[in-house]
Amino acid sequence: MIPRDSRKPIRGGKWLRTALPRLRNHLNALLLGILLPAGAFAQSAEPVQLWSYHNFPPFVTDLTAEQGLTFDLAAELTRRSAGKFVFEVTVLPRFRLNEFLSQDLPGLVPWVNPIWFADRDQTRYLWSRQIMQDRNSVISPAGSPVDYSGPESLDGMVLAAVQGHRYSGVQDLIEQGRVTRTDLRSEKSLVQFVAAGRGSVAILATSALDYYLQDADLQEQLAVSRRPHATYHRHIMTQKDLPHVHAFVESVMDELMQSGAWQDTLQEYGARSQADLPQ
């Protein structure tokens, strides 16, 4: 039997009552520390600008809803980076893109070719492997069809062109004054301009033309030359101050291009992948 004088409150009881709140605070802090890395990881993802002047199908099918191949590409690259990068799409006119590039702003440009940026030797920018094959169709009014056989066959004509775009081979004729260039804002404007008979000829991506020719009236108003202006490969172009982003894109591009999900996406837009390119 414990002596009556020994039945005193245990000092530890008071310490426990005062320590419990502090212990709970420590546990909460520890729990927060465990949870924070996930949030901090997401916040530390590097934003990467993906600029595109291809504001037409299949690259952009609905700008407001952010739908089209460009948005799908950005989402897929972001997902594959596992939190390292967030690719943010900005759709802008070519002349504005030219300004960004001249100011050496950091960013990537998908669906382009070195020739279009005066970089045939691929020394001004960093270039990915080929990611798509496309071609440029030559269209003219149905009442005065143009049988395109090369740049010289456009001599004396009025070329409807997208502002800021360069057209391989034809650019020399424009500078010599042998072809008159009329600048418009978009590929859709080119089709409408030529269909109305206001321009002799226009050059635009076949993938875009196919989309616009779903309009039966335009089909009757336009002639499409059998021979394309050019057949070319599309790449992703990166500013030189983003070598780490370029390296990441190159590291995932093979797997991305060969994935079943990406192949399904391309088929949905009627685009062709690297697997369809002639060897």
LOBA-34630 format. One line per 2 residues: number of its first residue (from 1); their letters; for each residue x, y, z of N, C-alpha, C. Coordinates in pm, 1 decimal, always signed. Each point is the difference from the previous one (the first is absolute). Layout:
REM residues N
NUM> A> X/Y/Z/X/Y/Z/X/Y/Z; ...
//
This chain:
REM residues 279
1> MI> +84.7/-118.9/+0.0/-84.7/+118.9/+0.0/+87.7/+123.0/+0.0; -30.4/+95.0/-92.5/+79.9/+121.9/-11.4/-37.4/+93.8/+111.2
3> PR> +100.7/+50.3/+72.5/-29.0/+95.2/+108.2/-79.4/+118.0/-52.0; -91.6/+47.9/+83.6/-89.6/+109.4/-38.6/+78.0/+122.5/-42.6
5> DS> +115.4/+30.6/+69.0/+77.3/+119.3/-31.3/+66.1/-9.8/-138.3; +9.2/-121.6/-49.6/+65.0/-17.3/-130.9/-97.2/+18.9/-115.7
7> RK> -130.1/+11.7/+28.8/-99.3/+13.5/-107.8/-9.5/+144.3/-47.1; +104.8/+44.1/-64.6/+3.7/+135.8/-54.7/-13.8/-7.6/-152.4
9> PI> -55.2/+104.3/-55.6/-11.2/-0.9/-146.1/+135.4/-19.3/-65.9; +4.7/-78.7/-102.7/+125.0/-22.6/-71.5/+32.3/+125.4/-80.6
11> RG> +123.0/+50.0/+20.2/+38.5/+122.9/-71.1/-9.2/-16.8/-151.4; +24.6/-122.9/-40.2/-4.0/-23.2/-145.0/-136.2/+25.6/-59.9
13> GK> -105.7/-9.7/+78.5/-134.4/+22.8/-50.7/-17.4/+141.4/-47.0; +50.8/+94.6/+77.5/-9.1/+140.6/-39.3/+82.0/+25.5/-125.9
15> WL> +118.7/-61.6/-6.0/+86.2/+17.6/-118.6/-68.1/-55.0/-124.7; -68.0/-116.5/+19.9/-67.0/-62.5/-113.5/-112.1/+88.0/-52.7
17> RT> -74.1/+60.0/+97.7/-111.5/+85.8/-44.0/+49.7/+121.9/-76.5; +113.1/+54.1/+41.7/+53.5/+118.3/-69.5/+76.1/-38.4/-125.7
19> AL> +53.3/-121.3/-0.3/+81.6/-42.3/-114.0/-84.0/-48.2/-117.6; -119.5/-54.2/+29.7/-82.9/-54.1/-109.0/-29.7/+100.5/-110.6
21> PR> -39.7/+123.8/+35.6/-24.3/+96.0/-108.5/+125.0/+22.7/-84.1; +117.9/+8.1/+70.4/+122.1/+21.9/-75.9/+29.9/-120.5/-87.4
23> LR> -27.1/-119.5/+53.6/+23.1/-121.5/-77.3/-88.0/-4.2/-124.0; -126.7/+40.3/+20.9/-90.6/+3.7/-115.4/+51.4/+97.4/-105.8
25> NH> +51.9/+115.6/+46.9/+54.4/+98.3/-94.7/+118.8/-57.1/-75.6; +86.8/-74.2/+71.2/+115.4/-60.4/-66.6/-43.9/-103.0/-102.9
27> LN> -102.1/-78.7/+39.5/-50.6/-100.4/-93.5/-61.4/+63.8/-123.8; -74.2/+109.2/+24.2/-59.1/+71.5/-114.0/+108.2/+55.2/-91.0
29> AL> +105.6/+54.7/+61.0/+110.2/+54.2/-80.3/+67.8/-110.3/-78.9; +17.5/-117.3/+67.0/+61.4/-112.2/-67.3/-86.5/-47.0/-116.5
31> LL> -129.9/-4.9/+23.2/-93.7/-42.0/-104.1/+3.0/+98.4/-115.9; +5.6/+128.1/+33.1/+5.2/+103.0/-102.7/+127.8/-11.3/-80.8
33> GI> +110.1/-34.9/+73.8/+128.0/-17.7/-69.1/-2.9/-115.9/-96.3; -77.1/-102.5/+36.5/-12.1/-114.1/-90.3/-81.2/+35.5/-122.7
35> LL> -104.5/+81.0/+21.4/-88.9/+34.4/-110.0/+56.3/+109.9/-89.2; +80.4/+87.2/+58.1/+49.2/+115.3/-75.4/+78.6/-34.8/-125.2
37> PA> +86.7/-100.0/+2.8/+78.2/-25.0/-119.4/-82.4/-18.3/-125.9; -116.8/-66.4/+13.2/-83.8/-19.2/-117.8/-47.2/+133.7/-53.5
39> GA> -45.8/+87.0/+90.6/-45.3/+130.7/-43.5/+114.4/+84.2/-51.1; +112.6/-4.8/+73.3/+114.8/+78.0/-42.0/+51.3/-49.3/-133.8
41> FA> -6.7/-132.8/-20.3/+44.4/-58.6/-126.0/-80.9/+54.3/-116.3; -133.0/+7.3/+21.0/-86.7/+49.7/-106.1/+28.9/+146.4/-27.9
43> QS> +24.3/+77.7/+109.4/+23.6/+141.5/-17.3/+135.4/+27.3/-63.1; +94.8/-93.4/+13.5/+133.3/+22.1/-52.2/+12.9/-39.3/-146.4
45> AE> -104.3/-55.1/-59.0/+4.9/-36.4/-140.9/+29.5/+124.2/-83.5; +95.3/-12.3/-89.2/+42.5/+114.5/-81.0/-99.4/+25.4/-113.2
47> PV> -57.4/+119.0/-7.4/-89.2/+30.8/-111.9/+79.7/+17.6/-128.3; -46.9/-61.0/-106.4/+66.8/+7.4/-129.9/-101.0/+50.7/-102.6
49> QL> +35.1/+106.3/-68.8/-88.8/+56.8/-100.8/+4.5/-81.6/-128.8; -116.3/-39.5/-48.0/-12.6/-71.4/-126.6/-75.7/+93.6/-93.8
51> WS> +73.2/+68.3/-87.4/-61.4/+97.2/-90.9/-36.6/-67.3/-131.7; -116.4/+29.1/-49.4/-39.8/-55.7/-129.4/-79.3/+101.5/-79.5
53> YH> +39.7/+16.7/-125.9/-75.0/+87.0/-90.0/-91.4/-81.9/-91.0; -4.9/-129.7/+24.8/-87.0/-87.1/-79.3/-140.7/+0.6/+60.0
55> NF> -69.6/+107.2/-22.7/-134.7/+16.4/+55.3/-104.7/-52.2/-97.7; +14.2/-125.7/-32.8/-94.2/-64.8/-92.2/+9.0/-149.9/+22.0
57> PP> -102.6/-74.0/-42.5/+1.4/-145.2/+18.7/+116.3/-63.9/-78.7; +58.5/-110.1/+48.0/-40.0/-73.7/+121.1/+65.9/+53.4/+127.8
59> FV> +82.3/+103.5/-14.2/+78.9/+47.6/+114.3/-85.3/+74.1/+102.4; -94.6/+78.8/-48.0/-99.0/+63.8/+87.7/-135.6/-16.9/-66.5
61> TD> -88.8/-71.1/+67.3/-134.3/-18.5/-53.7/-102.1/+87.1/+72.1; +30.3/+34.7/+125.5/-86.1/+90.5/+77.2/+89.8/+72.0/+100.1
63> LT> +32.3/+125.0/-30.0/+93.4/+75.4/+84.2/-57.9/+25.9/+138.7; -127.6/+35.8/+6.2/-62.6/+29.7/+128.5/-1.8/-122.4/+91.1
65> AE> -30.1/-114.8/-57.4/-4.7/-124.5/+77.7/+137.2/-65.0/+12.8; +101.9/+62.2/-60.5/+136.8/-51.9/+3.8/+5.2/-143.3/-52.3
67> QG> -52.7/-17.8/-119.9/-2.7/-131.6/-62.8/+82.4/+2.0/-127.6; +65.3/-111.6/-27.2/+82.2/-12.0/-118.9/+130.6/-69.2/+33.8
69> LT> +74.2/-34.9/-102.8/+120.9/-78.4/+17.5/+105.7/+72.8/+83.3; +6.5/+131.7/-9.5/+98.8/+75.3/+78.1/-27.1/-12.4/+149.8
71> FD> -125.4/+12.3/+38.3/-36.0/-12.9/+141.6/+22.2/-143.2/+49.1; -27.2/-97.0/-86.2/+23.4/-139.1/+37.2/+149.3/-26.2/+20.3
73> LA> +82.3/+58.8/-86.1/+144.4/-16.5/+12.8/+50.3/+61.0/+130.8; -46.5/+120.7/+31.4/+42.2/+67.1/+123.6/-38.4/-82.6/+122.2
75> AE> -121.8/-53.0/+0.6/-47.1/-79.7/+113.2/+81.5/-127.9/+14.6; +33.4/-61.1/-112.2/+74.9/-125.5/+4.5/+143.8/+23.7/+47.8
77> LT> +62.0/+108.2/-46.0/+136.6/+31.9/+45.0/+1.1/+32.7/+149.6; -101.5/+73.9/+44.8/-10.1/+32.4/+142.0/-14.3/-127.4/+82.4
79> RR> -86.2/-89.5/-44.0/-22.6/-124.6/+73.6/+127.1/-83.7/+6.5; +70.5/-8.0/-110.5/+119.6/-83.5/-5.2/+117.7/+59.9/+77.6
81> SA> -6.7/+127.9/+29.3/+109.1/+61.8/+76.7/-11.0/-31.4/+149.2; -111.0/-57.3/+43.3/-20.2/-41.0/+139.6/+23.7/+114.7/+97.3
83> GK> -56.6/+116.5/-31.4/+8.0/+113.2/+91.9/+117.8/+91.6/-21.7; +87.2/-31.9/-94.1/+118.0/+83.7/-22.7/-33.6/+123.8/-82.4
85> FV> -89.7/-15.5/-99.3/-36.9/+110.6/-87.4/-152.1/+10.3/-12.1; -45.8/+120.6/-28.0/-138.6/+23.5/-38.9/+4.5/+75.5/-132.2
87> FE> -45.4/-63.3/-106.0/+3.8/+60.7/-132.4/-128.3/+80.5/-21.9; +14.5/+128.7/-22.4/-112.5/+91.8/-10.7/-10.7/+52.0/-143.6
89> VT> -114.1/-26.3/-62.8/-19.3/+36.1/-141.2/-42.8/+145.8/-14.3; +65.9/+68.9/-91.0/-42.1/+133.2/-41.7/-11.7/-1.3/-151.9
91> VL> -118.7/+26.4/-51.4/-22.4/+7.5/-144.3/+11.0/+146.1/-41.0; +84.8/+28.0/-97.1/+28.2/+137.9/-37.7/+33.0/+7.7/-148.5
93> PR> -10.9/+119.1/-59.7/+33.9/+13.6/-142.5/+149.8/-20.3/-22.6; +36.6/-36.1/-122.0/+141.0/-25.3/-30.4/+85.7/+125.2/+22.9
95> FR> -51.2/+117.0/-36.4/+80.8/+121.0/+16.3/+28.7/+27.4/+147.0; -95.6/-36.1/+89.7/+23.0/+17.2/+142.7/+103.2/-102.2/+49.5
97> LN> -8.0/-120.2/-52.0/+99.4/-100.9/+34.3/+138.9/+47.5/-41.9; +9.2/+58.4/-118.5/+128.6/+51.9/-46.9/+56.7/+103.4/+97.6
99> EF> -87.9/+82.0/+56.8/+44.0/+100.2/+96.7/+54.3/-67.6/+125.7; -70.7/-103.1/+47.9/+45.4/-72.8/+119.0/+138.9/-60.7/-22.9
101> LS> +17.2/-59.5/-117.7/+127.2/-63.4/-31.9/+112.2/+102.9/-11.7; -29.8/+114.4/-59.6/+102.1/+104.0/-15.8/+41.9/+58.0/+135.0
103> QD> -90.2/-8.2/+99.2/+30.4/+47.8/+134.9/+62.3/-109.3/+86.7; +22.6/-116.9/-60.0/+60.2/-114.0/+71.0/-80.8/-42.8/+122.3
105> LP> -132.5/+12.5/-8.0/-84.3/-48.6/+109.0/+3.5/-152.7/-0.5; -1.7/-62.8/+117.5/+9.3/-146.4/+6.0/-132.2/-68.0/-34.5
107> GL> +5.9/-98.7/-87.4/-120.1/-73.0/-35.2/+26.3/-104.4/-106.9; -105.4/-79.2/-28.8/+4.5/-104.0/-102.7/-104.4/+30.3/-106.0
109> VP> +27.0/-45.8/-122.2/-94.1/+17.4/-109.6/-19.8/-135.7/-68.0; -119.0/-60.3/+13.3/-23.4/-130.4/-63.6/-46.4/+13.7/-144.4
111> WV> +11.4/-110.3/-73.1/-54.7/-15.5/-135.8/+72.2/+85.1/-104.7; +127.4/+27.7/+19.1/+70.3/+88.0/-92.7/+117.9/-71.0/-65.4
113> NP> +55.7/+66.7/-101.7/+109.2/-55.2/-77.6/+114.4/+100.4/-4.1; +125.3/-46.1/+5.3/+113.4/+92.1/+1.4/+1.7/+100.0/-115.5
115> IW> -45.9/-41.3/-115.8/+2.1/+89.3/-116.7/-86.8/+122.2/+23.6; -110.2/-16.0/+71.0/-91.0/+111.3/+22.4/+59.0/+106.8/+91.6
117> FA> +106.5/-36.4/+72.2/+62.4/+94.3/+93.0/+144.7/+29.4/-39.0; +27.5/-15.6/-129.5/+133.5/+28.5/-53.7/+107.8/-70.2/+82.2
119> DR> -25.2/-125.6/+33.0/+92.4/-75.9/+83.6/+21.9/-139.2/-58.7; +28.6/-2.7/-130.1/+16.0/-127.4/-69.1/+107.9/-87.4/+66.0
121> DQ> +105.7/+65.0/+50.3/+109.3/-73.9/+64.0/-27.9/-31.4/+146.8; -113.4/+45.9/+50.3/-42.3/-24.9/+138.2/+104.6/+48.3/+101.1
123> TR> +44.0/+122.5/-19.0/+99.9/+59.6/+89.5/-56.0/+115.1/+83.5; -110.4/+58.9/-43.1/-57.2/+112.5/+73.8/-86.1/-46.4/+116.6
125> YL> -67.1/-114.4/-18.2/-90.6/-52.6/+101.0/+30.7/-147.0/+23.4; -61.0/-55.9/+103.5/+10.2/-143.0/+27.5/-121.4/-69.5/-63.0
127> WS> +24.1/-107.4/-72.9/-107.1/-65.6/-75.0/-17.9/-143.8/+45.5; -125.2/-38.2/+16.4/-30.4/-138.8/+34.4/+8.7/-86.4/-124.5
129> RQ> -13.5/-126.4/+20.2/-12.4/-93.2/-111.3/-129.0/+29.8/-75.7; -18.2/-62.5/-114.7/-122.1/+17.4/-78.5/-117.8/-60.0/+75.0
131> IM> -108.3/+75.6/+11.8/-115.5/-51.5/+73.8/-123.7/-15.8/-87.3; +3.9/+54.4/-121.3/-117.0/-12.6/-86.8/+38.9/+33.7/-143.4
133> QD> -70.0/-58.9/-93.8/+14.7/+36.1/-140.4/-126.0/+72.1/-46.2; +19.2/+103.6/-80.1/-114.1/+73.8/-54.2/+40.2/+52.1/-137.6
135> RN> -89.3/+69.5/-65.5/+34.6/+63.7/-126.8/-84.3/+124.8/-17.5; +41.3/+86.3/-90.9/-73.7/+122.3/-31.2/-73.0/-16.0/-132.2
137> SV> -128.5/+23.4/+0.9/-79.5/-4.1/-122.0/-2.8/+137.9/-65.5; -13.8/+0.8/-130.9/-11.0/+124.1/-76.9/-143.8/+9.9/-50.3
139> IS> -70.5/+103.6/+41.4/-138.8/+16.6/-40.0/-16.2/+126.1/-86.3; -102.8/-0.4/-80.6/-30.4/+112.4/-89.1/-149.5/+3.5/-26.0
141> PA> -51.4/+109.4/-56.1/-144.3/+5.2/-30.3/-37.2/-106.4/-103.1; -115.0/-60.8/+17.3/-43.0/-106.4/-90.9/-9.8/+50.3/-143.4
143> GS> -32.4/+128.6/-15.6/-13.7/+55.8/-134.5/+131.6/+26.6/-69.4; +109.8/+6.1/+73.5/+132.7/+21.3/-59.6/+102.1/-85.2/+75.8
145> PV> -10.6/-131.5/-16.6/+85.6/-91.7/+76.1/+147.7/+12.7/-35.8; +83.7/-19.2/+98.6/+144.8/+5.6/-17.4/+55.1/-141.8/+9.5
147> DY> +73.2/-40.9/-102.7/+65.7/-130.3/+1.6/+143.7/+23.2/+48.7; +18.6/-15.9/+126.9/+129.5/+32.2/+59.7/+106.1/-101.4/-41.9
149> SG> +112.0/+50.4/-53.5/+110.3/-87.1/-41.1/+131.7/+46.0/+60.4; -7.6/+96.6/+92.7/+118.8/+55.5/+62.3/-20.3/+149.4/+20.3
151> PE> +87.1/+64.7/+73.9/-15.0/+143.3/+27.4/-15.9/+84.9/-125.0; +71.3/-33.2/-107.4/-5.9/+79.4/-122.2/-139.6/+3.5/-61.2
153> SL> -80.4/-100.8/+30.5/-135.3/-5.3/-57.0/-92.8/+102.6/+63.8; +46.5/+66.7/+104.8/-79.3/+103.7/+66.5/+39.3/+139.9/-48.2
155> DG> +87.6/+8.1/-96.0/+48.4/+128.5/-51.1/-116.9/+87.7/-45.2; -5.4/+124.0/+50.3/-102.5/+95.8/-38.9/-130.9/-12.2/+77.2
157> MV> -4.2/-87.1/+98.2/-125.5/-23.4/+72.4/-4.0/+76.9/+132.4; -121.8/+4.9/+56.7/-20.2/+59.1/+132.2/-11.2/-114.6/+100.9
159> LA> +94.9/-4.8/+91.8/+3.8/-106.5/+100.4/-63.4/+48.5/+129.0; -105.3/-66.1/+42.3/-59.2/+27.6/+130.9/+83.9/-74.6/+104.1
161> AV> +53.7/+73.2/+97.7/+93.4/-58.5/+95.9/-38.5/+38.0/+142.1; +35.9/-86.4/+94.2/-22.8/+30.9/+140.1/+111.5/+93.5/+47.0
163> QG> -39.0/+105.9/+66.4/+95.3/+100.3/+46.7/+112.8/-63.5/+81.0; +124.3/+29.7/-39.9/+115.4/-52.0/+71.7/+52.5/-132.2/-51.8
165> HR> -76.4/-69.5/-84.0/+43.4/-129.3/-51.8/+96.3/+17.5/-117.2; +94.0/-95.3/-10.4/+90.0/-5.5/-114.2/-30.6/-127.7/-78.0
167> YS> +10.7/+10.3/-134.0/-31.6/-113.8/-85.6/+123.5/-35.1/-82.2; +57.3/-115.1/+28.8/+124.3/-42.1/-62.5/-9.9/+3.7/-152.1
169> GV> +100.0/+61.4/-63.9/+2.8/+7.8/-145.4/-77.9/+117.2/-54.9; -118.3/+25.8/+56.0/-85.9/+109.4/-47.3/+48.6/+133.8/+54.5
171> QD> +66.8/-3.5/+115.4/+45.0/+124.1/+63.0/+93.2/+78.8/-90.8; +84.8/-69.0/-74.2/+91.4/+68.8/-92.2/-76.5/+75.4/-107.8
173> LI> -105.9/-61.4/-51.7/-80.5/+65.4/-103.1/-70.5/+123.4/+55.7; -41.8/-8.8/+125.7/-64.7/+114.1/+65.0/+98.7/+116.0/+11.5
175> EQ> +121.5/-30.6/+43.5/+101.8/+103.5/+15.8/+42.3/+60.1/-133.3; -11.7/-77.9/-106.5/+32.9/+49.4/-134.1/-115.5/+74.6/-64.7
177> GR> -115.5/+1.3/+67.1/-116.1/+68.9/-53.6/-74.1/-79.2/-105.8; +31.0/-126.0/-14.3/-64.8/-82.4/-101.7/-129.0/-63.3/+51.4
179> VT> -15.0/-4.4/+130.9/-124.0/-45.8/+64.3/-42.2/+107.2/+98.6; -127.8/+40.5/-8.1/-53.7/+100.6/+92.1/-60.2/-70.3/+120.0
181> RT> +45.8/+39.5/+117.3/-45.9/-64.9/+122.6/-103.5/+87.2/+70.6; -112.2/-62.5/+37.6/-102.6/+66.3/+79.8/-11.5/-72.9/+133.0
183> DL> +30.8/+70.0/+109.2/-0.5/-62.4/+132.1/-138.4/-0.9/+63.2; -34.5/-115.8/+56.0/-126.8/-16.9/+71.7/+30.9/-58.4/+137.5
185> RS> -101.1/-10.7/+83.9/+22.4/-35.6/+140.2/+1.1/-150.0/+27.9; -65.7/-79.3/-84.2/-12.2/-142.4/+33.4/-16.8/-85.7/-124.4
187> EK> +15.7/-132.0/+19.7/-21.2/-95.5/-109.3/-144.3/+3.2/-49.5; -92.4/+17.9/+90.5/-140.3/+8.2/-40.4/-22.3/+120.2/-90.6
189> SL> +66.7/+109.7/+30.5/-11.2/+119.5/-83.8/+55.6/-25.3/-139.9; +108.9/-78.6/-8.6/+57.2/-33.0/-131.1/-102.0/-72.3/-86.8
191> VQ> -64.1/-100.1/+59.8/-97.2/-80.0/-75.1/-115.1/+87.4/-48.4; -51.5/+84.1/+86.3/-112.0/+87.7/-36.8/+41.4/+102.6/-104.9
193> FV> +122.0/+52.3/+14.1/+51.1/+101.4/-92.4/+12.4/-55.3/-141.4; +58.6/-119.0/-10.9/+18.3/-62.1/-131.6/-133.4/-47.8/-55.8
195> AA> -85.4/-54.4/+84.7/-130.8/-46.7/-46.1/-82.3/+113.5/-58.6; +20.6/+121.7/+53.1/-71.5/+117.4/-50.6/+64.5/+57.1/-125.3
197> GR> +110.5/-60.1/-44.8/+65.8/+46.7/-121.2/+85.1/+124.1/+19.3; +31.2/+34.8/+122.0/+77.9/+121.1/+26.3/+150.2/-26.3/-6.1
199> GS> +39.3/-126.4/+8.0/+140.4/-36.8/-11.0/+17.2/-108.3/-104.1; +115.7/-1.3/-65.5/+25.4/-100.7/-103.1/+24.4/-137.0/+59.8
201> VA> +67.4/-0.3/+116.1/+44.6/-126.2/+56.4/+29.7/+17.3/+147.7; -2.6/-112.1/+72.1/+39.2/-0.8/+141.4/+63.3/-134.0/+30.5
203> IL> +83.1/-0.6/+103.2/+69.6/-120.6/+43.4/-32.5/-22.8/+147.2; -48.9/-118.7/+34.3/-30.5/-29.8/+139.7/+9.5/-148.8/+25.6
205> AT> +9.2/-35.0/+127.4/+15.3/-140.5/+39.3/-118.3/-82.7/-49.4; +30.1/-116.1/-53.5/-104.4/-88.0/-50.9/-97.4/-41.2/+110.0
207> SA> +52.1/-21.1/+119.8/-87.3/-38.8/+110.7/-103.9/+107.0/+29.4; +39.9/+126.0/-10.7/-94.3/+109.7/+21.3/-98.2/+9.1/-115.6
209> LD> +51.1/-13.2/-121.1/-86.1/+8.6/-118.0/-109.4/-105.8/+5.0; +34.7/-121.0/+36.2/-99.7/-107.7/+8.1/-112.1/+35.5/+96.1
211> YY> +36.6/+66.0/+109.2/-100.7/+40.8/+97.9/-96.0/+102.3/-61.1; +54.7/+100.3/-67.4/-84.7/+105.8/-55.2/-82.3/-46.8/-120.0
213> LQ> +50.3/-100.9/-71.1/-73.3/-47.8/-117.5/-120.3/-86.4/+36.0; -26.2/-15.0/+128.8/-124.6/-64.6/+40.5/-119.4/+87.2/-37.5
215> DA> +26.8/+127.7/-24.0/-103.3/+92.3/-48.1/-20.7/-24.5/-149.5; -116.6/-49.7/-36.4/-27.0/-36.6/-139.3/+15.6/+118.6/-95.3
217> DL> -37.7/+120.3/+43.7/+11.5/+117.5/-86.3/+145.2/+28.6/-35.1; +89.7/-14.2/+99.3/+141.7/+24.0/-25.2/+56.7/-103.5/-96.4
219> QE> -47.6/-121.8/+9.1/+46.8/-104.2/-92.3/-26.1/+40.2/-144.3; -113.4/+63.6/-25.2/-35.1/+40.6/-135.5/+76.6/+124.4/-44.6
221> QL> +46.6/+78.3/+96.4/+63.6/+127.4/-33.1/+152.1/-8.3/-11.1; +57.2/-113.1/+40.8/+145.3/-12.2/+3.2/+51.2/-114.1/-87.6
223> AV> +120.4/+20.5/-52.3/+72.6/-105.4/-70.7/+127.1/-29.2/+79.4; +33.3/-128.1/+11.4/+119.0/-40.3/+74.9/+97.1/-66.8/-96.7
225> SR> +121.2/+53.8/-7.0/+100.3/-55.9/-89.9/+40.0/-140.2/+43.1; +24.7/-86.6/-97.3/+42.6/-136.6/+32.5/+135.4/+0.5/+70.9
227> RP> +88.6/+83.8/-47.2/+133.8/+5.1/+59.1/+0.5/+96.8/+118.0; +46.8/-42.5/+115.0/+6.8/+90.6/+115.1/+116.2/+97.8/-13.8
229> HA> -7.7/+108.0/+71.9/+111.2/+95.4/+2.5/+121.6/-61.4/+68.0; -24.3/-77.9/+105.5/+110.5/-62.9/+73.6/-52.6/-113.8/+85.4
231> TY> +85.7/-96.3/+21.3/-23.8/-105.1/+98.7/+110.1/+13.8/+103.4; -34.9/-3.9/+126.9/+98.5/+34.1/+102.3/-27.6/-73.7/+130.7
233> HR> +99.5/+3.9/+86.0/-10.8/-56.0/+133.9/-20.5/+112.6/+99.6; -76.4/-27.9/+101.1/-21.3/+96.5/+108.3/+83.1/-41.2/+121.9
235> HI> +52.0/+99.7/+70.3/+83.3/-21.3/+117.9/-49.4/+89.2/+113.9; +65.7/-14.2/+115.4/-18.3/+94.8/+110.3/+128.4/+82.5/+10.1
237> MT> -13.1/+131.0/-10.6/+113.9/+91.2/+5.9/+8.9/+61.5/+139.3; +121.5/+4.5/+55.9/+20.1/+51.8/+135.1/+106.5/+108.3/-0.7
239> QK> -25.4/+106.4/+75.0/+101.8/+103.4/+16.2/+123.0/-59.7/+68.3; +117.8/+51.1/-35.5/+124.8/-59.4/+47.7/+22.9/+13.6/+150.3
241> DL> -70.6/+92.8/+64.6/+19.0/+13.7/+144.1/-86.0/-98.3/+80.1; -63.2/-95.6/-69.5/-77.6/-104.7/+67.6/+52.3/-138.8/-38.4
243> PH> +130.8/-23.2/+11.6/+53.2/-131.2/-40.8/-55.0/-115.0/+83.2; -31.7/+26.8/+128.9/-52.6/-106.5/+85.7/-140.5/-40.6/-42.1
245> VH> -78.6/+95.4/-48.7/-134.3/-31.6/-48.5/+10.3/-77.3/-131.8; +89.1/+45.0/-86.5/+22.7/-70.4/-126.2/+41.7/-144.6/+25.4
247> AF> +91.0/-19.1/+96.4/+46.4/-135.0/+32.6/-115.5/-87.2/+49.7; -88.2/+57.9/+80.7/-115.6/-75.8/+48.4/-91.4/-39.5/-116.3
249> VE> -29.4/+96.0/-86.6/-88.2/-28.1/-113.9/+57.0/-113.8/-84.3; +128.8/+5.7/-26.4/+63.3/-104.5/-79.6/-4.0/-135.3/+71.7
251> SV> +11.3/+2.9/+130.8/+3.8/-125.7/+75.7/-133.7/-73.0/+0.7; -109.3/+73.7/-16.1/-132.3/-64.5/+5.9/-66.4/-11.0/-136.1
253> MD> +58.6/+63.3/-102.4/-70.6/+8.6/-127.9/-19.2/-135.8/-67.1; +102.5/-85.0/+2.7/-13.7/-131.7/-63.3/-114.1/-78.9/+62.5
255> EL> -0.2/-5.9/+132.2/-105.0/-75.3/+69.3/-136.8/+61.9/-23.5; -5.9/+133.6/+0.0/-127.1/+69.1/-22.8/-54.0/-29.9/-138.9
257> MQ> +85.7/+12.1/-101.2/-44.5/-20.9/-138.1/-47.4/-143.3/-24.1; +57.4/-94.4/+73.2/-33.0/-140.5/-21.7/-113.0/-50.8/+89.3
259> SG> -44.3/+83.2/+93.7/-104.8/-44.6/+92.4/-133.7/-14.6/-71.9; -75.4/-98.5/+42.6/-130.3/-22.7/-61.7/-94.3/+117.0/+17.4
261> AW> +6.5/+64.0/+117.8/-88.9/+112.9/+26.8/+27.9/+114.9/-95.4; +129.7/+27.0/-26.4/+34.8/+110.2/-90.2/-39.6/-33.7/-143.8
263> QD> +16.8/-124.2/-38.2/-39.5/-41.1/-134.5/-151.0/+18.6/-18.4; -76.6/-31.9/+103.0/-144.6/+19.8/-6.1/-33.9/+148.2/-14.5
265> TL> +75.3/+83.7/+73.5/-22.7/+144.9/-7.6/+27.2/+51.6/-140.9; +109.7/-44.9/-59.4/+34.1/+42.8/-135.5/-107.3/-43.1/-100.0
267> QE> -46.1/-121.5/+14.3/-102.9/-50.1/-91.2/-129.1/+79.6/+13.1; -28.0/+41.7/+122.5/-121.0/+78.7/+23.6/+3.8/+131.2/-77.4
269> YG> +119.1/+57.4/-11.9/+14.9/+127.1/-71.5/+37.5/-18.5/-147.0; +17.1/-124.7/-41.8/+37.9/-24.6/-138.5/+144.0/+33.6/-29.5
271> AR> +85.7/+3.8/+103.8/+141.4/+33.7/-17.0/+82.4/-127.9/-12.1; +120.9/+16.9/-55.5/+88.3/-114.7/-16.8/+119.8/+9.7/+92.3
273> SQ> +38.8/-114.3/+54.3/+109.5/-4.1/+96.0/+130.1/-34.4/-68.2; +106.6/-4.7/+81.1/+130.9/-37.2/-50.8/-0.9/-138.4/-63.3
275> AD> -85.1/-87.6/+51.4/-6.3/-135.8/-53.6/-47.8/-2.4/-144.7; -69.2/+108.7/-41.5/-52.1/+5.6/-136.4/+96.8/+65.8/-96.1
277> LP> +111.4/+49.8/+50.5/+94.0/+71.4/-85.7/+76.5/-97.1/-88.1; +27.2/+40.3/-124.8/+79.4/-86.9/-87.7/+143.0/-11.4/+51.5
279> Q> +56.0/-117.2/-9.3/+135.7/-22.3/+48.8/+101.9/+31.9/-110.4
//
